[in-house]
Structure formats: structure tokens, C-alpha cells
């Protein structure tokens, strides 16, 4: 379709060209997608029509970034003298190079602590299992301990399917891996699992574990409309299941429910809309010649704007720049760009549309599908609000993640009001700390929350798609988004936790609403670091500004030890049909096999408990290994 015929572009062209537009920070009407308002300024052309000159000159901006000045002028924000400042070095290198609260708190090395606070005891968890369950988990651990078997598992399952023996393999998986790592398929058994956990002081995060990814091969041109219709029907079905998940989660007090944005839209739409993010970020960094984290109008016009698929159709770069330059000082940073040029701004949407025959960017139909996605996601969170359920948005593949993050930020801006610490509904976004850019993305989003006035809520994980991400990067010829080493991922994870714990403590000292942090890890050293900092900073966890979490069936000794200590602890509780959760189960097996020494130790502890019961011996404490790294 020719660009000139685009109804989106045509609508923009018809806008009044006498006043440049900019995003507002306040959102009085949460259900409105448009967040643009006008302000008096020098005349400018319509953004996507005839050319215009540069905006009016502005005085030079001070060297300190907007986040720094905001921190110094508002003590309640607690950003002064921390790695969350937007320091010049951090603008390009990320907060890794900035001051580390973990180090300042004297807990940079868990082994250096005089007293280890975390004391996992397998007997605490095994005591809750009957003999049949113990035999099941022993077999699961034995299988996970065989790296070769886990690697061959997908091929074995496909072979059974080709031989029309899938009923047999499914029966084995259902009675082993599914029984241990999932809550079930029916509401009664799912809610029962949640209630059993609650009786032990462990909360639940209910997770419909069906997953979506890009299809293999290309869709035929004539089948595109049918494929799109099918994808929207499927997304509506996912939304309905998430509604049901909210209903089940509400039956157990203080529960969460997790949602996957890829379930609420065609993954191909998310992929196309996510395409511009990496080129735009790279163009911004390249244009920032003095590394101060900001660009001026000329840099924006010559380097940043052309990186967008529809950048060349912008006939009024000055009007576009004025829209991004929210405070009118003649310079913009990365957070300004994210806030103004997101898909929730109708004036920015033509930037995402591909030009001519190019495959870089979105289709016209993707704009409509984006609005459907936001409507579905908003309806799900509104249902959670009505039920008093908190929401976690799962992280997924990096090639979808920019749009997942975008939708999460739209929902957080709308639902994470700063009014009270005890608000029942909070939307948490997930940060995969095995990504090389994870810390920078997290601090950027934290700064955005401060500017827009909502409560930052984050779940930190290491990540679950490492091998896939590396293989895809190698195949397509771009730099791997994953940290080069496991130690780098450990360091980034611990720094991210320390940064947010520092902010929680600062807010509590000032009587302000703190950010919310969910420490999701099976790594006992990371948990120990967090516990040491909780104690050093005297953080009050009663209102759950800080929580811990593990997956159902994994690192149970740690979960029960945290519950015994009275700390907020949750289990991710997957559910769904066996076919739907099979990719999840394979990843769990692969994750366990990656720490074979620890999983063999877990199996030995289970067998020791089986023998103890058979021989009628007294129970003894069973300390667990700390090798788990996820």
C-alpha cells in the first residue's frame, strides 16, 4: 500500500499545524489511548506534511541529567547519590559502572557475611509430601540429573507422536513432570494446590503456562487475512482464560496472577512492532557524541528519527522534536523518546509503519491489532482489580520484549497509583537480568515511573531463553543480547536487587510509597545477599514492598525456610492442559539439568526421606546445596 494512501498518515496530516504537540504526564482518562495535548509555541507544520525549520533556540542544558536534578530537588524520590542517577557515564555504559548499593552496604560477597541468614532445610518441604509424591519427585530429579536424557527429550516426545504413541508418553509425563511442576488442569485441583501452599505460609502466583512464538515458515499472502483472524480469536480465548485465572487466584488471599502478552496478540504483530526498538536505541547512542545521555534537535533529526521505519516520511522534524522535548529545554534523553514515541501516542504510530516494499516495520493492520491488544490487557487487569489480585507480566523472547515492556508500562501508568502502599492491584513487569541491557532498561523504567507519577513494581529473574536467544542471534548475524558469562549475569542480578532495595529503604525512611520488588530466583547466594541487605537497611516487609519467589517444584527447601522466617514468599503455580504446558515442562527439565550436581543432591535428600519413613527413623535436618543458579 503506498504511503500516501495510509489512513493513519492521512489522519495525522489533517491535524492543525499551528501548534506543535507534546505528551502530557497526567492521564485523567485511563481508557483513552491518546495522551496528547497542545501548548502555545511557534508555528510549525503538521508532523507528516510539509517541511519545517528547526524549533526555537533554547539555552544550553545543564550537564546534570533530568533524573539527577529531580532526585536532588525531591528527597522523597530517594535518587540522590545512587546508581539510579542518570549520570553521564551511566547513559552509555549503563548503571553497572555506577555506585553499587550492595557494595556500600558491605554485602558484596555473600561468603563474607559473618552469619548466614538463609538456612534451607529439605525436611521442611519433604514433610508435606506423601510417599507417592516423594517417589514421583525422586524419579523427576533422577531424570533431570541426566543431561543427555533432557537434551533428547523433545526428540523422544516427537518420536512417540510419529508412532502414534503420544498417549503413552503423555501418560508418563502427566504422572511425573506435570504432577510435580504444575498445579493441574481443573479449577478444583489448582485452587487446592494454592491453599496447601498458603497453609505453610507460601503465597501463589497463578500462571496459565501456555506459550506463543513466531510460526515456522512464512504465511502465504492469500492466507494472511485468515491467519490474522485466527490469531485474534486465539487471543480472545487467552484473555478469557486469564479472566478465569483471576477468578481462581481470588479464592486464596493475597495471590498474584501472571499473564503473557504474547497470549493477547498475534506474536507476529508484536515482532513487527518491536523491530524499531534496537535500531532506534543504537541510533540514539551513536548520536549522543558527548555521552551525556541526551541529544539536541539536530542529532534527533539527522540520526534518531531516520532509524524509525517511517522516519523519512516525517516532514516536520521540528514538530516531532517539540513533542518529545516535554520540558522545552532543547534536549531529550532516552526516557523522553520512549514516553513520546510509544505506540500509545497516535501521533507517533506512523513512525512504526514500513515504507513501500520494505519488511522493516509494521503493517497498517498492526495498528488496529495493537489497540485490540491493549484493550484485552486492560480488561484483564480491570478484572484483577475487581478481584483484588495483583498481576505479573511475564518476560519472553527479546524479539517481542520491547512491545511487552511497552504494554506493561501503559498498564503500570494506569493502575499503579502512588496513593497507598496497600493497594491490592499492582502490575509488575519482569526484567531478565541475563540480558546485557537489563540494568539500563530497569533504571530507565524507574526514572519514567518517577516522571509519570506511578509506583514502580518489578520482578527480577535471570531468564529462561538463553540458548534460544544465542542461537537466533548467531543465525541472523546480530550481537547476542545475553551476557557473555554466567558470572556477569549473577553480578547484574545482584546489582539490580541491591539498587531497588536501596530505593525501598530510602522511601521507607522518608515515609513515602516505596517501589515494589519481587526477587524471583533459585540462587541461594542471591537470596542471602538480599536478606543481608534487608537487615542492614532495616526494611520493613510487612506491606510486602519486597517479596521472594520460586517455581512450584523447585528449590522448595528455600521456599519453606523463607516462610518459616516470616518473609513474603510465593510460588509460581503453573496450570493448563498438558499439551499447552509441555514447552514449560521441557524448560524446567533443562534448567534443572544445567545444575546437575545440585539436582542429584536434591534426589539424594528425597531418597533419604523415603528410607527414613520406611525404616521409621527420627527426622534430621537436611541442609541443601546452593548450586542452583537460576
Buried (B, 14 or more C-beta within 10 A) or exposed (E): EEBEEBEBBEBBBEBEBEBBBBBBEEBEEEEEBEBBEEEEBEEBBBBBBEEBEEBEEBEEBEEBBBBBBBBBEBEEBBBBEBBBBBBBBBBBEBBBEBBBBBEBBEBBEBEEBEEBBBBBBBBBBBEEBEEEBBBBBBBBBBBBBBEEBBEEBBEEBEEBEEEEEBEEBBEEBEEBBBBBBBBBBEBEEBBEBBEEBBEBBBBBBBBBBBBBBBEEEEEEEEEBEEBBEEBBEBBEEBBEBBBBBBBBBBBBEBBBBBBBBBBBBBBBBBBBBBBBBBBBBEBBBEBBEEEBBBBBBEBBBEBBBBBBBBBEBBBBBBBBBBBBBBEEBBBBBBBBBBBBBBBBBBBBBBBBBBBEEEEEBBBBBBBBBBBBBBBBBBBBBBBBBEBBBBBBBBBBBBBBBBBBBBBBBBBBBBBBBBEEBEBEBBBBBBBBBBBBBBBBBBBBBBBBBBBBEBBBBBBBBBBBBBEBBEEBBEEEEEEBBBBEEEEBBBBBBBBBBBBBBBBBBBBBBBEBBBBBBBBBBBBBBBBBBBBBBBBBBEBBBEBBBBBBBBBBBBBBBBBBBBBBEEBBBBBBBBBBEBEBBBBBBBBBBBBBBBBBEBBBBBBBBBBBBBEBBEEEEEEEEBEBBBBBBB
